[in-house]
Amino acid sequence: MSANELVFMMGKFEARFPTDRLYAKNHMWAQPDTDQPETYRFGFSAYAVRLLQDIYFLDWIRDAGEALQERQQVGGIESSKAESDLYAPFTGTLTEFNPALLSDPSAINIDMYGAGWLFKMAGTGTSLLNPQQYLEHLQDAWKVAERTLKGQFND
Amino acid sequence: MARLTVVVSQGQSANPKKRALEEEIVTSLLFEKGIEVTVVPNLYDLKPDGTGMLCLKGISGNFVIASWLYPRAAHWVLDRNGVKGQFGKTLLRHEDEDDEEFGEGPPSLAEESASEDVIGPRDVPSRHIYCLDLRAYETAGPYVDEIKRIANESTVQTVDLMGFLGGNQASAEQTARFLDPAPGNVHSTANGSEKNEISGGNGHEPFDLDLVGGAQTDDSGGESADATTLHNEPLRIDEETGRRWYPVIDFSRCTNCMECLDFCLFGVYGVDRFETILVEQPDNCRKGCPACSRVCPENAIIFPQHKTPAIAGSPEVGGAAAFKIDLSKLFGAPEGLDAAVQERDAELVAAGRDAVGMSVGIPKRQQDKPDGPKDKLDNLMDQLDDLDL
């Protein structure tokens, strides 16, 4: 483990989280946008990408400029292993979607902490977690995730 | 000979795997006698007055539609657009489905009259519509085999209906066919025509059940039968379709309780002149919002593109119909009536209106619900709730 990242073990898989940014409970990272104040760029954390695996379809049901409540649905994602709806990480205004992902979402798998960013939202960001807090959140989340995965496999 | 139209409804996304399966099915059917293939954009996205829907309305007689939707969803989307028919029983089932369950979709009208409250669909003609779910198999083979089986079955039925219901005097030959419609028995000796030989086991008189865009039946004799029954190009409908989002009512389940009408505050629902619930303004619906479906006591409201199988019209509520793991809960999805209320509030605010929370149109039955002992699922849900996602 290098000095600028934290690692969480998902079974035998090492999920790595850069410490240069904040995290949301719905497994997105958040980085203050350099150009606009009070605006964050969001992307999937390694935990989310590991659960999803190869992503091949991403769909947004909201438009830039819309005000969103925390946990309001913004879109959906389909991968080789799973599908999921996606929700707003905090209450704020959607300012931009990553246009590069619209035609080809594979950048999420290739470079989740960089070119694979999802969208930008304006908001205060007070509900975001620091990397250490996010790791603590994962301790509990992972237990439930394991049970959910097993439960759905065994149905 | 009678023709069977096979409609392939394309997936919403340009997922290459999906396109490849669609095209493989189309290609495999092109040289099948008596089968005509039409390709339309995603059935659910078709505009009510667009070319695609007009084409579907133009199909008379039985037809097959293969789509990336649950058969129930496809059936009721068609019904809402006036493309009506009996639910054709298909032997296709998902690879992971239980063997005990035979076929898919709602029970026939006769079976369903057992439940008195159900209003049932109106004005349904006797023809059958067979809905195949393209997510059931990864290869074209099972679909092509099933379509051939249906084509065979359909042709026999058509002769029966045309010969007797049409009011014409049934010929001795027709009667014989009716009594024993086995393929070997239809080979005509009475008129010695070559047609029957050419068309093999399905050799019946050429009934014109023709369809939009279908080729004309050649009545000039037997010599060019091949040319009339083989098509090497499918009919492709290129309709500009934006993505649509609206509920579809399964009238084999709906009891006309009006809870959806009370709950939806966007004017999607209305009643027709018989006071029957109706999706009156589908495009008033808020994209992504499935809230009314969650409050429907009969699970009769389908949002065909929703991720949750029970909402998207899977045959069994809560059955093993999930093809992919749904991680929505892990990514922060709310649950149940809370979800419905939250979804509705979010849409109200987005539309510049005030959130109403639990104060409007909440079904009363929730209040009387007794607190039973918690099962494993409840416990898992409690844990998820405790997570404070």
Chai-1 contact restraints between the chains, C-beta under 6 A:
chainA,res_idxA,chainB,res_idxB,connection_type,confidence,min_distance_angstrom,max_distance_angstrom,comment,restraint_id
A,K25,B,L389,contact,1.0,0.0,6.0,A-B,restraint_1
A,N26,B,F331,contact,1.0,0.0,6.0,A-B,restraint_2
A,N26,B,G332,contact,1.0,0.0,6.0,A-B,restraint_3
A,L51,B,L327,contact,1.0,0.0,6.0,A-B,restraint_4
A,F57,B,S13,contact,1.0,0.0,6.0,A-B,restraint_5
A,I61,B,K287,contact,1.0,0.0,6.0,A-B,restraint_6
A,I61,B,G288,contact,1.0,0.0,6.0,A-B,restraint_7
A,Q69,B,A346,contact,1.0,0.0,6.0,A-B,restraint_8
A,R71,B,G332,contact,1.0,0.0,6.0,A-B,restraint_9
A,Q72,B,A346,contact,1.0,0.0,6.0,A-B,restraint_10
A,Q73,B,G288,contact,1.0,0.0,6.0,A-B,restraint_11
A,A82,B,K324,contact,1.0,0.0,6.0,A-B,restraint_12
A,A82,B,I325,contact,1.0,0.0,6.0,A-B,restraint_13
A,A82,B,L327,contact,1.0,0.0,6.0,A-B,restraint_14
A,E83,B,K307,contact,1.0,0.0,6.0,A-B,restraint_15
A,E83,B,K324,contact,1.0,0.0,6.0,A-B,restraint_16
A,S84,B,L327,contact,1.0,0.0,6.0,A-B,restraint_17
A,S84,B,S328,contact,1.0,0.0,6.0,A-B,restraint_18
A,S84,B,F331,contact,1.0,0.0,6.0,A-B,restraint_19
A,D85,B,K307,contact,1.0,0.0,6.0,A-B,restraint_20
A,D85,B,S328,contact,1.0,0.0,6.0,A-B,restraint_21
A,D85,B,A333,contact,1.0,0.0,6.0,A-B,restraint_22
A,Y87,B,G332,contact,1.0,0.0,6.0,A-B,restraint_23
A,D140,B,L387,contact,1.0,0.0,6.0,A-B,restraint_24
A,V144,B,Q383,contact,1.0,0.0,6.0,A-B,restraint_25
A,V144,B,L384,contact,1.0,0.0,6.0,A-B,restraint_26
A,A145,B,L330,contact,1.0,0.0,6.0,A-B,restraint_27
A,Q152,B,I325,contact,1.0,0.0,6.0,A-B,restraint_28
A,D155,B,A320,contact,1.0,0.0,6.0,A-B,restraint_29
